[in-house]
Amino acid sequence: MRSWVATYYSTHSKPFETKLTDLHKLSGSAATFTKFKGQLRDALDELKASDVPLEARIERYETDAMAFMDSKTITVHMAAWAKGR
């Protein structure tokens, strides 16, 4: 999941809101939607680490709900975008 998330977002040039159901379909994950959301959250958190290359590093993400597992949409901000890359 981590590799897919990094690759997917590295192909974009700016943040935009995305439905989690769309990400589930695009990823090709066979996991249930609930399990996928947990895997996605874990992957996003792992990609925030300072040892992740800038092009793949997540600066932050925002969801439409206080609890990630209750979310329907997400907006991801890549660290490279903040650096003007």
GIRA-V847722 format. One record per residue. N is the residue number from 0. RES is the residue in three letters. OMEGA is omega in whole degrees, -180 to 180 (* if undefined). NEAR is the number of other ideal C-beta (glycine too) atoms within 8 Angstrom. D_CENTER is the distance of its C-alpha to the mean C-alpha in Angstrom with 2 decimals. Layout:
N,RES,OMEGA,NEAR,D_CENTER + N,RES,OMEGA,NEAR,D_CENTER
This chain:
0,MET,-178,10,9.63 + 1,ARG,-180,8,8.73 + 2,SER,-180,6,10.58 + 3,TRP,180,9,9.24 + 4,VAL,-179,13,5.54 + 5,ALA,-180,11,7.56 + 6,THR,-178,8,10.02 + 7,TYR,-176,11,8.38 + 8,TYR,179,10,7.07 + 9,SER,178,10,10.29 + 10,THR,180,5,12.34 + 11,HIS,-178,9,11.77 + 12,SER,179,3,14.00 + 13,LYS,180,5,12.84 + 14,PRO,172,8,10.43 + 15,PHE,-179,6,11.05 + 16,GLU,-179,7,10.66 + 17,THR,176,10,9.53 + 18,LYS,178,8,11.06 + 19,LEU,177,14,9.47 + 20,THR,177,8,12.62 + 21,ASP,178,8,11.99 + 22,LEU,179,13,8.76 + 23,HIS,-180,10,11.05 + 24,LYS,-178,7,13.80 + 25,LEU,-177,7,12.27 + 26,SER,-176,10,11.09 + 27,GLY,-179,5,14.69 + 28,SER,176,8,14.12 + 29,ALA,-180,3,17.49 + 30,ALA,173,7,16.32 + 31,THR,-178,5,17.25 + 32,PHE,179,9,14.81 + 33,THR,179,7,15.21 + 34,LYS,178,8,14.71 + 35,PHE,-180,14,11.57 + 36,LYS,177,12,10.04 + 37,GLY,178,9,11.35 + 38,GLN,179,11,10.14 + 39,LEU,179,13,6.44 + 40,ARG,180,10,7.27 + 41,ASP,-180,9,9.34 + 42,ALA,179,12,7.27 + 43,LEU,179,12,5.02 + 44,ASP,178,7,8.64 + 45,GLU,-178,9,10.23 + 46,LEU,176,13,8.60 + 47,LYS,-176,10,10.10 + 48,ALA,-177,7,13.47 + 49,SER,180,4,16.13 + 50,ASP,176,3,17.11 + 51,VAL,179,12,14.02 + 52,PRO,-176,5,15.27 + 53,LEU,-177,9,14.66 + 54,GLU,-179,8,13.41 + 55,ALA,-174,8,10.43 + 56,ARG,176,14,10.08 + 57,ILE,176,14,7.58 + 58,GLU,178,9,10.23 + 59,ARG,173,7,8.90 + 60,TYR,-178,9,7.02 + 61,GLU,177,6,9.48 + 62,THR,-179,9,10.34 + 63,ASP,179,7,13.72 + 64,ALA,179,8,15.17 + 65,MET,179,3,16.22 + 66,ALA,-177,6,15.20 + 67,PHE,-176,8,11.65 + 68,MET,176,8,13.52 + 69,ASP,-174,6,15.45 + 70,SER,174,12,12.75 + 71,LYS,180,7,12.98 + 72,THR,179,10,10.61 + 73,ILE,171,13,7.56 + 74,THR,-177,11,7.65 + 75,VAL,178,11,5.53 + 76,HIS,179,12,8.41 + 77,MET,179,14,9.06 + 78,ALA,-179,10,12.17 + 79,ALA,179,10,14.07 + 80,TRP,179,12,14.13 + 81,ALA,180,8,15.79 + 82,LYS,179,7,18.22 + 83,GLY,179,4,19.14 + 84,ARG,*,6,18.04
